[in-house]
Amino acid sequence: MAATDIDVTDYTAQRFVIPADAPFADLRQRYEEAVPPADLSAFVDLANRGGKWEDVLTLTDTEAPYGFLNYGAVVAQPVMGVAGDAAPCVTYLMGNHTIAQRMFHHNPLALAYAPLRTAIAADSDDGPARFSIEQPSKAFASFDNDRIAAVGVELDRKVATLLDHLRLPVPPELTA
């Protein structure tokens, strides 16, 4: 394959770092309650039983009270502590496979950006936490597909709803 066959897309990302009025552990607990772990075995069982897509939608709505599930988390400590860094931080893969499917249908490579990446960090265990996420619509607009871009805007609004539930400031760009 020649290098001329490589499709390169430049786009501008927008990352939000949102201050919390709570320490790390409190914000982490609120987040993990609002974005519960994805029980992928339940979805695989449903598929293996011959379930319909409507069943997947219903199960997802039941499992994701704010529209998102946690597909994985990476806790920075204690490994970063080996290097002398004591700041608490957890990164998450947050998403909703029923929403992702609506983009996958038009371009499977949209899954490079779904699930979304989020992070909660603080300078110390008892210091104020910060929540970080990139604006979903920026990445999904880069696919040059109106349907994928529309889902990105929908995700912006869902993130805004989640932030409001977490009692965090909502960047106006998410609701514009």
N, CA, C and O atoms as a DFTB+ gen file, in Angstrom:
704 C
 N C O
     1  1       0.848      -1.173       0.000
     2  2       0.000       0.000       0.000
     3  2       0.896       1.240       0.000
     4  3       1.860       1.323       0.761
     5  1       0.576       2.162      -0.830
     6  2       1.351       3.397      -0.944
     7  2       0.889       4.410       0.097
     8  3      -0.264       4.396       0.528
     9  1       1.790       5.270       0.486
    10  2       1.451       6.317       1.454
    11  2       0.347       7.221       0.924
    12  3      -0.367       7.847       1.708
    13  1       0.196       7.296      -0.390
    14  2      -0.857       8.143      -0.964
    15  2      -2.241       7.569      -0.695
    16  3      -3.240       8.267      -0.873
    17  1      -2.321       6.304      -0.267
    18  2      -3.607       5.690       0.057
    19  2      -4.074       6.027       1.472
    20  3      -5.193       5.688       1.857
    21  1      -3.233       6.680       2.227
    22  2      -3.561       6.996       3.614
    23  2      -4.418       8.255       3.654
    24  3      -4.046       9.293       3.108
    25  1      -5.564       8.147       4.304
    26  2      -6.466       9.289       4.475
    27  2      -6.091      10.001       5.771
    28  3      -6.114       9.396       6.843
    29  1      -5.752      11.263       5.677
    30  2      -5.379      12.056       6.849
    31  2      -6.437      13.134       7.049
    32  3      -6.751      13.887       6.127
    33  1      -6.981      13.201       8.256
    34  2      -7.996      14.197       8.581
    35  2      -7.513      15.033       9.754
    36  3      -7.247      14.504      10.833
    37  1      -7.401      16.324       9.543
    38  2      -7.080      17.243      10.631
    39  2      -8.385      17.792      11.191
    40  3      -9.309      18.115      10.444
    41  1      -8.449      17.892      12.498
    42  2      -9.593      18.541      13.129
    43  2      -9.122      19.123      14.450
    44  3      -8.068      18.752      14.967
    45  1      -9.898      20.020      14.980
    46  2      -9.556      20.664      16.237
    47  2     -10.360      20.034      17.363
    48  3     -11.589      19.983      17.314
    49  1      -9.659      19.561      18.362
    50  2     -10.319      19.019      19.550
    51  2     -10.505      20.141      20.565
    52  3      -9.776      21.133      20.565
    53  1     -11.487      19.960      21.418
    54  2     -11.708      20.918      22.496
    55  2     -11.835      20.125      23.793
    56  3     -12.787      19.367      23.978
    57  1     -10.866      20.307      24.688
    58  2     -10.858      19.591      25.962
    59  2     -11.340      20.526      27.064
    60  3     -10.907      21.673      27.170
    61  1     -12.244      20.005      27.875
    62  2     -12.735      20.749      29.026
    63  2     -12.073      20.194      30.285
    64  3     -12.027      18.979      30.478
    65  1     -11.572      21.063      31.124
    66  2     -11.102      20.701      32.461
    67  2     -12.006      21.471      33.416
    68  3     -11.923      22.695      33.527
    69  1     -12.864      20.731      34.098
    70  2     -13.954      21.325      34.862
    71  2     -13.672      21.175      36.354
    72  3     -13.514      20.057      36.845
    73  1     -13.608      22.285      37.074
    74  2     -13.337      22.200      38.513
    75  2     -14.553      21.681      39.273
    76  3     -15.696      22.000      38.946
    77  1     -14.281      20.881      40.287
    78  2     -15.347      20.359      41.146
    79  2     -15.266      21.034      42.508
    80  3     -14.211      21.515      42.923
    81  1     -16.388      21.058      43.183
    82  2     -16.424      21.611      44.538
    83  2     -16.266      20.499      45.566
    84  3     -16.706      20.627      46.708
    85  1     -15.636      19.411      45.150
    86  2     -15.522      18.233      46.005
    87  2     -14.137      17.624      45.852
    88  3     -13.476      17.817      44.832
    89  1     -13.701      16.890      46.869
    90  2     -12.432      16.182      46.726
    91  2     -12.561      15.003      45.766
    92  3     -13.664      14.593      45.401
    93  1     -11.427      14.479      45.373
    94  2     -11.332      13.403      44.393
    95  2     -12.278      12.241      44.703
    96  3     -13.068      11.849      43.845
    97  1     -12.209      11.688      45.908
    98  2     -13.002      10.498      46.242
    99  2     -14.498      10.762      46.102
   100  3     -15.240       9.895      45.641
   101  1     -14.942      11.948      46.493
   102  2     -16.365      12.268      46.387
   103  2     -16.815      12.352      44.933
   104  3     -17.846      11.789      44.565
   105  1     -16.043      13.055      44.107
   106  2     -16.419      13.164      42.694
   107  2     -16.358      11.797      42.022
   108  3     -17.230      11.464      41.220
   109  1     -15.358      11.018      42.334
   110  2     -15.245       9.675      41.754
   111  2     -16.471       8.838      42.109
   112  3     -17.017       8.148      41.248
   113  1     -16.905       8.890      43.356
   114  2     -18.077       8.118      43.766
   115  2     -19.326       8.583      43.018
   116  3     -20.098       7.757      42.532
   117  1     -19.529       9.889      42.923
   118  2     -20.704      10.414      42.203
   119  2     -20.680       9.971      40.747
   120  3     -21.701       9.566      40.191
   121  1     -19.497      10.054      40.134
   122  2     -19.358       9.666      38.725
   123  2     -19.654       8.178      38.543
   124  3     -20.415       7.802      37.651
   125  1     -19.069       7.345      39.368
   126  2     -19.236       5.900      39.197
   127  2     -20.655       5.441      39.503
   128  3     -21.080       4.402      38.999
   129  1     -21.398       6.183      40.311
   130  2     -22.817       5.887      40.518
   131  2     -23.640       6.299      39.301
   132  3     -24.584       5.602      38.926
   133  1     -23.293       7.413      38.688
   134  2     -24.033       7.916      37.524
   135  2     -23.672       7.182      36.240
   136  3     -24.493       7.079      35.329
   137  1     -22.446       6.673      36.166
   138  2     -21.955       5.954      34.980
   139  2     -21.519       4.561      35.454
   140  3     -20.336       4.320      35.694
   141  1     -22.489       3.650      35.584
   142  2     -22.176       2.334      36.152
   143  2     -21.381       1.459      35.182
   144  3     -21.375       1.703      33.976
   145  1     -20.713       0.440      35.722
   146  2     -19.962      -0.477      34.858
   147  2     -20.891      -1.163      33.853
   148  3     -22.008      -1.554      34.193
   149  1     -20.427      -1.298      32.641
   150  2     -21.186      -2.013      31.610
   151  2     -21.129      -3.501      31.916
   152  3     -20.046      -4.061      32.088
   153  1     -22.276      -4.135      31.984
   154  2     -22.340      -5.585      32.168
   155  2     -22.421      -6.210      30.783
   156  3     -23.498      -6.578      30.316
   157  1     -21.275      -6.323      30.140
   158  2     -21.253      -6.813      28.761
   159  2     -21.760      -8.234      28.653
   160  3     -22.288      -8.618      27.610
   161  1     -21.614      -9.027      29.708
   162  2     -22.103     -10.410      29.650
   163  2     -23.617     -10.441      29.458
   164  3     -24.131     -11.339      28.791
   165  1     -24.336      -9.482      30.029
   166  2     -25.790      -9.433      29.845
   167  2     -26.140      -9.182      28.385
   168  3     -27.109      -9.746      27.876
   169  1     -25.362      -8.341      27.706
   170  2     -25.621      -8.057      26.295
   171  2     -25.233      -9.241      25.412
   172  3     -25.919      -9.545      24.436
   173  1     -24.139      -9.903      25.755
   174  2     -23.730     -11.099      24.998
   175  2     -24.773     -12.198      25.181
   176  3     -25.139     -12.866      24.214
   177  1     -25.254     -12.394      26.405
   178  2     -26.300     -13.392      26.652
   179  2     -27.546     -13.077      25.840
   180  3     -28.159     -13.971      25.257
   181  1     -27.915     -11.812      25.803
   182  2     -29.086     -11.405      25.034
   183  2     -28.892     -11.744      23.554
   184  3     -29.800     -12.273      22.912
   185  1     -27.723     -11.443      23.021
   186  2     -27.438     -11.745      21.612
   187  2     -27.449     -13.249      21.370
   188  3     -27.987     -13.711      20.364
   189  1     -26.861     -14.014      22.280
   190  2     -26.809     -15.472      22.118
   191  2     -28.182     -16.117      22.220
   192  3     -28.401     -17.194      21.666
   193  1     -29.107     -15.473      22.919
   194  2     -30.476     -15.984      23.022
   195  2     -31.330     -15.560      21.833
   196  3     -32.513     -15.893      21.769
   197  1     -30.743     -14.835      20.900
   198  2     -31.498     -14.379      19.736
   199  2     -32.289     -13.118      19.996
   200  3     -33.297     -12.868      19.335
   201  1     -31.848     -12.324      20.948
   202  2     -32.540     -11.083      21.269
   203  2     -32.566     -10.124      20.089
   204  3     -31.764     -10.231      19.161
   205  1     -33.475      -9.215      20.142
   206  2     -33.644      -8.195      19.102
   207  2     -32.947      -6.897      19.531
   208  3     -32.645      -6.699      20.708
   209  1     -32.699      -6.023      18.556
   210  2     -32.046      -4.754      18.857
   211  2     -32.872      -3.948      19.855
   212  3     -32.312      -3.250      20.700
   213  1     -34.176      -4.039      19.767
   214  2     -35.042      -3.344      20.718
   215  2     -34.762      -3.810      22.150
   216  3     -34.835      -3.015      23.088
   217  1     -34.443      -5.102      22.318
   218  2     -34.083      -5.621      23.644
   219  2     -32.777      -4.995      24.137
   220  3     -32.637      -4.690      25.322
   221  1     -31.830      -4.808      23.227
   222  2     -30.557      -4.169      23.583
   223  2     -30.815      -2.721      24.010
   224  3     -30.253      -2.249      24.998
   225  1     -31.659      -2.028      23.263
   226  2     -31.995      -0.643      23.608
   227  2     -32.626      -0.555      24.996
   228  3     -32.270       0.310      25.796
   229  1     -33.563      -1.458      25.272
   230  2     -34.248      -1.464      26.565
   231  2     -33.278      -1.758      27.700
   232  3     -33.295      -1.080      28.727
   233  1     -32.431      -2.769      27.518
   234  2     -31.459      -3.122      28.548
   235  2     -30.489      -1.971      28.800
   236  3     -30.150      -1.674      29.945
   237  1     -30.052      -1.332      27.734
   238  2     -29.120      -0.209      27.880
   239  2     -29.776       0.941      28.636
   240  3     -29.165       1.529      29.529
   241  1     -31.010       1.261      28.282
   242  2     -31.718       2.341      28.982
   243  2     -31.863       2.031      30.469
   244  3     -31.794       2.933      31.305
   245  1     -32.064       0.764      30.795
   246  2     -32.189       0.346      32.192
   247  2     -30.858       0.463      32.928
   248  3     -30.813       0.886      34.083
   249  1     -29.780       0.086      32.252
   250  2     -28.454       0.041      32.878
   251  2     -27.773       1.407      32.956
   252  3     -26.923       1.622      33.820
   253  1     -28.134       2.324      32.072
   254  2     -27.427       3.612      31.968
   255  2     -28.362       4.765      32.327
   256  3     -28.957       5.372      31.436
   257  1     -28.502       5.076      33.612
   258  2     -29.485       6.093      34.012
   259  2     -29.247       7.478      33.410
   260  3     -30.198       8.239      33.235
   261  1     -28.006       7.814      33.093
   262  2     -27.702       9.112      32.482
   263  2     -27.187       8.950      31.058
   264  3     -26.559       9.853      30.507
   265  1     -27.463       7.779      30.465
   266  2     -27.128       7.559      29.066
   267  2     -25.744       7.012      28.803
   268  3     -25.379       6.796      27.648
   269  1     -24.955       6.778      29.857
   270  2     -23.589       6.299      29.668
   271  2     -23.282       5.121      30.578
   272  3     -23.809       5.001      31.684
   273  1     -22.409       4.255      30.071
   274  2     -21.877       3.127      30.834
   275  2     -20.361       3.253      30.904
   276  3     -19.737       3.884      30.051
   277  1     -19.788       2.650      31.921
   278  2     -18.339       2.633      32.106
   279  2     -17.803       1.325      31.522
   280  3     -18.070       0.247      32.054
   281  1     -17.054       1.423      30.436
   282  2     -16.485       0.243      29.775
   283  2     -15.096      -0.105      30.296
   284  3     -14.528      -1.128      29.913
   285  1     -14.556       0.722      31.149
   286  2     -13.248       0.419      31.716
   287  2     -12.682       1.619      32.433
   288  3     -13.007       2.766      32.126
   289  1     -11.825       1.331      33.397
   290  2     -11.183       2.392      34.166
   291  2      -9.721       2.029      34.382
   292  3      -9.371       0.858      34.524
   293  1      -8.888       3.041      34.404
   294  2      -7.472       2.874      34.718
   295  2      -7.167       3.806      35.890
   296  3      -7.295       5.025      35.784
   297  1      -6.766       3.213      36.993
   298  2      -6.416       3.969      38.191
   299  2      -4.911       4.241      38.144
   300  3      -4.109       3.311      38.061
   301  1      -4.540       5.502      38.196
   302  2      -3.131       5.876      38.043
   303  2      -2.258       5.400      39.205
   304  3      -1.098       5.038      39.010
   305  1      -2.818       5.404      40.405
   306  2      -2.053       4.951      41.572
   307  2      -2.324       3.465      41.805
   308  3      -3.450       3.033      41.558
   309  1      -1.406       2.689      42.244
   310  2      -0.133       3.079      42.836
   311  2       1.034       3.157      41.845
   312  3       2.142       3.525      42.235
   313  1       0.804       2.818      40.572
   314  2       1.928       2.750      39.633
   315  2       2.614       4.100      39.479
   316  3       3.842       4.164      39.516
   317  1       1.860       5.179      39.309
   318  2       2.484       6.494      39.163
   319  2       3.233       6.889      40.430
   320  3       4.185       7.668      40.379
   321  1       2.803       6.351      41.557
   322  2       3.486       6.620      42.814
   323  2       4.912       6.098      42.835
   324  3       5.764       6.638      43.540
   325  1       5.177       5.047      42.063
   326  2       6.532       4.503      41.984
   327  2       7.494       5.565      41.456
   328  3       8.668       5.588      41.824
   329  1       6.989       6.437      40.597
   330  2       7.812       7.518      40.040
   331  2       7.799       8.760      40.931
   332  3       8.409       9.776      40.599
   333  1       7.105       8.672      42.054
   334  2       7.058       9.801      42.972
   335  2       5.873      10.723      42.781
   336  3       5.793      11.766      43.429
   337  1       4.949      10.359      41.901
   338  2       3.765      11.182      41.648
   339  2       2.610      10.683      42.508
   340  3       2.185       9.536      42.377
   341  1       2.105      11.538      43.381
   342  2       1.080      11.123      44.332
   343  2      -0.333      11.554      43.956
   344  3      -1.283      11.182      44.645
   345  1      -0.500      12.317      42.896
   346  2      -1.825      12.836      42.541
   347  2      -2.782      11.695      42.208
   348  3      -2.435      10.803      41.435
   349  1      -3.983      11.716      42.785
   350  2      -4.972      10.706      42.423
   351  2      -5.569      11.016      41.049
   352  3      -5.832      12.173      40.718
   353  1      -5.776       9.974      40.266
   354  2      -6.354      10.134      38.926
   355  2      -6.929       8.802      38.472
   356  3      -6.322       7.750      38.670
   357  1      -8.099       8.860      37.864
   358  2      -8.705       7.695      37.223
   359  2      -9.182       8.137      35.849
   360  3      -9.825       9.177      35.713
   361  1      -8.866       7.345      34.833
   362  2      -9.401       7.597      33.496
   363  2     -10.436       6.528      33.193
   364  3     -10.326       5.393      33.656
   365  1     -11.439       6.898      32.415
   366  2     -12.547       5.999      32.113
   367  2     -12.819       5.971      30.611
   368  3     -12.549       6.934      29.894
   369  1     -13.357       4.852      30.161
   370  2     -13.962       4.747      28.837
   371  2     -15.468       4.775      29.072
   372  3     -16.040       3.803      29.566
   373  1     -16.103       5.875      28.721
   374  2     -17.515       6.102      28.993
   375  2     -18.271       6.146      27.674
   376  3     -17.906       6.898      26.770
   377  1     -19.319       5.347      27.560
   378  2     -20.058       5.374      26.313
   379  2     -21.404       4.700      26.409
   380  3     -21.906       4.384      27.487
   381  1     -21.959       4.497      25.245
   382  2     -23.252       3.845      25.114
   383  2     -23.250       3.176      23.747
   384  3     -23.273       3.852      22.719
   385  1     -23.223       1.846      23.740
   386  2     -23.084       1.128      22.470
   387  2     -24.294       1.304      21.555
   388  3     -24.168       1.146      20.341
   389  1     -25.456       1.624      22.107
   390  2     -26.611       1.833      21.232
   391  2     -26.501       3.171      20.501
   392  3     -26.985       3.313      19.377
   393  1     -25.872       4.138      21.137
   394  2     -25.607       5.409      20.458
   395  2     -24.465       5.228      19.467
   396  3     -24.532       5.721      18.341
   397  1     -23.418       4.524      19.882
   398  2     -22.275       4.275      18.993
   399  2     -22.714       3.539      17.729
   400  3     -22.169       3.781      16.652
   401  1     -23.684       2.653      17.850
   402  2     -24.158       1.896      16.681
   403  2     -24.686       2.815      15.600
   404  3     -24.537       2.531      14.412
   405  1     -25.307       3.919      16.005
   406  2     -25.874       4.846      15.025
   407  2     -24.787       5.528      14.208
   408  3     -25.054       6.001      13.103
   409  1     -23.569       5.587      14.728
   410  2     -22.433       6.113      13.964
   411  2     -21.733       4.979      13.220
   412  3     -21.350       5.133      12.061
   413  1     -21.571       3.854      13.885
   414  2     -20.937       2.668      13.303
   415  2     -21.612       2.293      11.985
   416  3     -20.953       1.889      11.027
   417  1     -22.928       2.433      11.953
   418  2     -23.720       2.116      10.758
   419  2     -23.220       2.887       9.534
   420  3     -23.264       2.376       8.415
   421  1     -22.749       4.104       9.747
   422  2     -22.278       4.954       8.648
   423  2     -20.775       4.866       8.428
   424  3     -20.299       5.030       7.304
   425  1     -20.028       4.606       9.495
   426  2     -18.579       4.453       9.380
   427  2     -18.065       3.753      10.638
   428  3     -17.992       4.368      11.702
   429  1     -17.709       2.469      10.522
   430  2     -17.237       1.737      11.699
   431  2     -16.049       2.394      12.397
   432  3     -15.849       2.186      13.594
   433  1     -15.260       3.183      11.670
   434  2     -14.092       3.821      12.281
   435  2     -14.467       4.919      13.278
   436  3     -13.599       5.429      13.987
   437  1     -15.734       5.281      13.339
   438  2     -16.177       6.229      14.370
   439  2     -15.912       5.667      15.766
   440  3     -15.834       6.415      16.741
   441  1     -15.775       4.354      15.850
   442  2     -15.498       3.742      17.152
   443  2     -14.101       4.068      17.665
   444  3     -13.772       3.733      18.803
   445  1     -13.280       4.709      16.856
   446  2     -11.992       5.197      17.366
   447  2     -12.216       6.267      18.440
   448  3     -11.326       6.528      19.250
   449  1     -13.402       6.885      18.448
   450  2     -13.716       7.953      19.397
   451  2     -14.878       7.599      20.322
   452  3     -15.293       8.424      21.136
   453  1     -15.395       6.408      20.207
   454  2     -16.478       5.944      21.076
   455  2     -16.083       4.562      21.590
   456  3     -15.870       3.656      20.784
   457  1     -15.979       4.377      22.879
   458  2     -16.427       5.261      23.936
   459  2     -15.541       6.495      24.115
   460  3     -14.407       6.568      23.642
   461  1     -16.127       7.454      24.824
   462  2     -15.442       8.701      25.140
   463  2     -14.444       8.461      26.269
   464  3     -14.624       7.561      27.089
   465  1     -13.404       9.264      26.302
   466  2     -12.431       9.190      27.406
   467  2     -12.717      10.318      28.384
   468  3     -12.890      11.472      27.990
   469  1     -12.764       9.970      29.657
   470  2     -12.927      10.966      30.711
   471  2     -11.846      10.734      31.759
   472  3     -11.248       9.660      31.818
   473  1     -11.604      11.735      32.576
   474  2     -10.641      11.592      33.666
   475  2     -11.083      12.438      34.848
   476  3     -11.648      13.522      34.695
   477  1     -10.807      11.908      36.023
   478  2     -10.997      12.644      37.269
   479  2      -9.642      12.671      37.951
   480  3      -8.997      11.632      38.101
   481  1      -9.207      13.851      38.364
   482  2      -7.897      13.988      39.003
   483  2      -7.956      15.096      40.047
   484  3      -8.889      15.898      40.089
   485  1      -6.935      15.109      40.881
   486  2      -6.753      16.176      41.868
   487  2      -5.267      16.274      42.164
   488  3      -4.504      15.353      41.873
   489  1      -4.869      17.379      42.736
   490  2      -3.463      17.534      43.108
   491  2      -3.119      16.725      44.357
   492  3      -1.965      16.350      44.567
   493  1      -4.146      16.460      45.192
   494  2      -3.962      15.656      46.396
   495  2      -5.284      14.973      46.717
   496  3      -6.322      15.330      46.159
   497  1      -5.249      13.992      47.615
   498  2      -6.465      13.255      47.957
   499  2      -7.569      14.152      48.502
   500  3      -8.748      13.912      48.243
   501  1      -7.198      15.179      49.252
   502  2      -8.216      16.033      49.853
   503  2      -8.386      17.376      49.141
   504  3      -9.187      18.209      49.565
   505  1      -7.639      17.582      48.069
   506  2      -7.776      18.808      47.293
   507  2      -8.954      18.725      46.341
   508  3      -9.488      17.640      46.113
   509  1      -9.368      19.854      45.784
   510  2     -10.504      19.843      44.859
   511  2     -10.189      19.048      43.588
   512  3      -9.095      19.130      43.032
   513  1     -11.173      18.289      43.160
   514  2     -11.013      17.447      41.971
   515  2     -11.295      18.244      40.704
   516  3     -11.902      19.314      40.734
   517  1     -10.836      17.690      39.604
   518  2     -11.119      18.223      38.269
   519  2     -11.617      17.064      37.410
   520  3     -11.168      15.927      37.546
   521  1     -12.558      17.385      36.524
   522  2     -13.103      16.406      35.586
   523  2     -12.718      16.860      34.189
   524  3     -12.845      18.041      33.863
   525  1     -12.248      15.938      33.360
   526  2     -11.836      16.312      32.007
   527  2     -12.481      15.404      30.972
   528  3     -12.605      14.194      31.161
   529  1     -12.886      16.027      29.876
   530  2     -13.462      15.311      28.733
   531  2     -13.290      16.198      27.502
   532  3     -13.290      17.424      27.609
   533  1     -13.145      15.581      26.349
   534  2     -13.154      16.340      25.097
   535  2     -14.590      16.456      24.605
   536  3     -15.418      15.579      24.853
   537  1     -14.869      17.534      23.914
   538  2     -16.202      17.740      23.357
   539  2     -16.445      16.700      22.273
   540  3     -15.744      16.696      21.261
   541  1     -17.432      15.809      22.465
   542  2     -17.643      14.718      21.506
   543  2     -17.886      15.186      20.074
   544  3     -17.364      14.585      19.135
   545  1     -18.661      16.237      19.895
   546  2     -19.036      16.644      18.536
   547  2     -17.843      17.044      17.682
   548  3     -17.902      16.928      16.458
   549  1     -16.773      17.509      18.290
   550  2     -15.593      17.916      17.515
   551  2     -14.984      16.721      16.785
   552  3     -14.681      16.808      15.596
   553  1     -14.808      15.621      17.485
   554  2     -14.221      14.432      16.858
   555  2     -15.168      13.825      15.827
   556  3     -14.740      13.457      14.734
   557  1     -16.443      13.720      16.166
   558  2     -17.372      13.051      15.256
   559  2     -17.676      13.885      14.015
   560  3     -18.003      13.325      12.969
   561  1     -17.578      15.203      14.107
   562  2     -17.752      16.052      12.924
   563  2     -16.642      15.811      11.908
   564  3     -16.822      16.081      10.720
   565  1     -15.504      15.311      12.357
   566  2     -14.367      15.100      11.451
   567  2     -14.601      13.975      10.449
   568  3     -13.816      13.810       9.515
   569  1     -15.669      13.199      10.628
   570  2     -15.962      12.109       9.694
   571  2     -16.687      12.585       8.440
   572  3     -16.952      11.789       7.539
   573  1     -17.008      13.866       8.375
   574  2     -17.641      14.449       7.191
   575  2     -18.909      13.689       6.799
   576  3     -19.147      13.402       5.626
   577  1     -19.717      13.371       7.822
   578  2     -20.981      12.676       7.619
   579  2     -21.993      13.342       8.549
   580  3     -21.825      13.332       9.769
   581  1     -23.038      13.918       7.969
   582  2     -24.006      14.675       8.762
   583  2     -24.665      13.834       9.846
   584  3     -24.954      14.340      10.931
   585  1     -24.905      12.569       9.568
   586  2     -25.564      11.712      10.567
   587  2     -24.637      11.436      11.755
   588  3     -25.075      11.441      12.905
   589  1     -23.369      11.198      11.471
   590  2     -22.401      10.991      12.553
   591  2     -22.235      12.290      13.341
   592  3     -22.186      12.269      14.570
   593  1     -22.149      13.402      12.645
   594  2     -22.003      14.703      13.311
   595  2     -23.196      14.988      14.223
   596  3     -23.024      15.524      15.318
   597  1     -24.396      14.635      13.784
   598  2     -25.595      14.863      14.596
   599  2     -25.551      14.045      15.886
   600  3     -25.973      14.521      16.940
   601  1     -25.044      12.825      15.804
   602  2     -24.900      12.008      17.010
   603  2     -23.871      12.646      17.942
   604  3     -24.039      12.618      19.162
   605  1     -22.818      13.214      17.382
   606  2     -21.836      13.921      18.202
   607  2     -22.452      15.066      18.983
   608  3     -22.132      15.264      20.155
   609  1     -23.333      15.821      18.341
   610  2     -24.025      16.922      19.021
   611  2     -24.941      16.363      20.113
   612  3     -25.031      16.930      21.202
   613  1     -25.612      15.262      19.823
   614  2     -26.446      14.603      20.835
   615  2     -25.592      14.194      22.043
   616  3     -26.013      14.355      23.188
   617  1     -24.409      13.673      21.784
   618  2     -23.507      13.289      22.878
   619  2     -23.070      14.507      23.686
   620  3     -22.945      14.424      24.908
   621  1     -22.836      15.636      23.019
   622  2     -22.526      16.870      23.749
   623  2     -23.607      17.139      24.791
   624  3     -23.306      17.433      25.948
   625  1     -24.850      17.037      24.378
   626  2     -25.966      17.346      25.274
   627  2     -26.082      16.318      26.400
   628  3     -26.403      16.668      27.536
   629  1     -25.821      15.060      26.083
   630  2     -25.840      14.028      27.125
   631  2     -24.722      14.262      28.143
   632  3     -24.922      14.077      29.344
   633  1     -23.564      14.662      27.667
   634  2     -22.465      14.990      28.584
   635  2     -22.877      16.174      29.464
   636  3     -22.600      16.173      30.663
   637  1     -23.531      17.176      28.886
   638  2     -23.992      18.330      29.666
   639  2     -24.952      17.887      30.769
   640  3     -24.856      18.354      31.904
   641  1     -25.871      16.992      30.437
   642  2     -26.817      16.474      31.431
   643  2     -26.087      15.736      32.544
   644  3     -26.416      15.892      33.719
   645  1     -25.100      14.935      32.174
   646  2     -24.312      14.209      33.170
   647  2     -23.559      15.186      34.077
   648  3     -23.568      15.032      35.298
   649  1     -22.917      16.178      33.489
   650  2     -22.175      17.157      34.290
   651  2     -23.101      17.871      35.274
   652  3     -22.737      18.088      36.430
   653  1     -24.282      18.231      34.816
   654  2     -25.247      18.886      35.687
   655  2     -25.617      17.966      36.850
   656  3     -25.689      18.409      37.996
   657  1     -25.851      16.699      36.557
   658  2     -26.165      15.731      37.614
   659  2     -25.015      15.616      38.623
   660  3     -25.242      15.479      39.825
   661  1     -23.787      15.674      38.116
   662  2     -22.609      15.575      38.984
   663  2     -22.338      16.868      39.752
   664  3     -21.381      16.951      40.522
   665  1     -23.186      17.872      39.537
   666  2     -23.041      19.189      40.170
   667  2     -21.738      19.864      39.750
   668  3     -21.037      20.473      40.559
   669  1     -21.440      19.736      38.466
   670  2     -20.265      20.377      37.882
   671  2     -20.722      21.477      36.930
   672  3     -21.810      21.381      36.361
   673  1     -19.923      22.507      36.749
   674  2     -20.268      23.530      35.763
   675  2     -20.366      22.911      34.364
   676  3     -19.568      22.049      33.998
   677  1     -21.340      23.356      33.604
   678  2     -21.547      22.846      32.247
   679  2     -20.992      23.865      31.254
   680  3     -21.480      24.993      31.192
   681  1     -19.980      23.482      30.479
   682  2     -19.460      24.401      29.461
   683  2     -20.565      24.748      28.455
   684  3     -21.255      23.849      27.975
   685  1     -20.742      26.019      28.132
   686  2     -21.811      26.403      27.206
   687  2     -21.664      25.766      25.827
   688  3     -22.655      25.614      25.114
   689  1     -20.457      25.396      25.444
   690  2     -20.238      24.766      24.133
   691  2     -20.991      23.444      24.006
   692  3     -21.294      23.012      22.894
   693  1     -21.294      22.802      25.126
   694  2     -21.995      21.515      25.076
   695  2     -23.488      21.667      24.823
   696  3     -24.157      20.696      24.472
   697  1     -24.009      22.854      24.996
   698  2     -25.448      23.060      24.805
   699  2     -25.755      24.056      23.696
   700  3     -26.913      24.419      23.491
   701  1     -24.727      24.501      22.979
   702  2     -24.918      25.501      21.917
   703  2     -25.624      24.894      20.714
   704  3     -25.868      25.587      19.727
